[in-house]
Amino acid sequence: MTVSHHRLCDMLWDTLPSSAITNLRGHIAEVRRYLRLATADTGDAQRIQVVTLRASRGGGGGYRLTARPEDIDVHLFGRHADLGQKAIRHGDWAAAHRALSEGMRLWRGPAGMGVTASDRLRARLDGFTLRFLDFRESLTEALIRLGDLQEASHYAQQMTADHPLRERPWAQLIRTRYLLGDLDGAHVSYDRARRTLNESLGHDPSQHLQQLHVAVIRRDDAVVLDDRGAA
């Protein structure tokens, strides 16, 4: 994969600073340092490199990353996400759990955290983070379907704390509390979701979340477990 100086600068800055090329070289040096650390014990240092391309006629120079697709976490993450979603569509929750768990091990935090980025690049990085949130919610769903309710509840609690305006984690928290036999906890979770959404967005929970709450009130175990709006 080859990227020119111009393209890299365009991705990093909306307004090009006078020190752009110097700063870019510093960023590339950091990438190389991380690659050396990552490949120090794997024997991949010669295969995974950032190669400098000198300016020549018809070109202004740039960098080439020498790596296979399977060496790049974002490609592996996407592959595990696709496998997990395919397994979910086929109702194979064990296979979904395996694929999604493997993908989770690759995640190191919000994409591009602490790095220089233009608005366009930041939007793309934020897209990776949103995909991770969908990914984690799918893993939580797999845990619920497989009966690992304590772990699923832990994930759902973290998600509602970190991303309180996403309804799916609230539904998963309500369901895990109910399925663990904590009926009061399920009602409290719904009330927290309703209050959070109303105060932040000015509207009540969706019809799906309201219907789930009704199933909890009626103690309809089958509906709570096999929540059609959750998969």
Stockholm file with secondary structure:
# STOCKHOLM 1.0

chainA/1-231         MTVSHHRLCDMLWDTLPSSAITNLRGHIAEVRRYLRLATADTGDAQRIQVVTLRASRGGGGGYRLTARPEDIDVHLFGRHADLGQKAIRHGDWAAAHRALSEGMRLWRGPAGMGVTASDRLRARLDGFTLRFLDFRESLTEALIRLGDLQEASHYAQQMTADHPLRERPWAQLIRTRYLLGDLDGAHVSYDRARRTLNESLGHDPSQHLQQLHVAVIRRDDAVVLDDRGAA
#=GR chainA/1-231 SS CEEEHHHHHHHHCSSCCTTHHHHHHHHHHHHHHHHHHHHTTTTCTTTSEEEEECCBTTBCCEEEEECCGGGSHHHHHHHHHHHHHHHHHTTCHHHHHHHHHHHHTTCCSSTTTTCCCCHHHHHHHHHHHHHHHHHHHHHHHHHHHHTCHHHHHHHHHHHHHHCTTCHHHHHHHHHHHHHTTCHHHHHHHHHHHHHHHHHHHSSCCCHHHHHHHHHHHTTCHHHHHTCTTTC
#=GC SS_cons         CEEEHHHHHHHHCSSCCTTHHHHHHHHHHHHHHHHHHHHTTTTCTTTSEEEEECCBTTBCCEEEEECCGGGSHHHHHHHHHHHHHHHHHTTCHHHHHHHHHHHHTTCCSSTTTTCCCCHHHHHHHHHHHHHHHHHHHHHHHHHHHHTCHHHHHHHHHHHHHHCTTCHHHHHHHHHHHHHTTCHHHHHHHHHHHHHHHHHHHSSCCCHHHHHHHHHHHTTCHHHHHTCTTTC
//
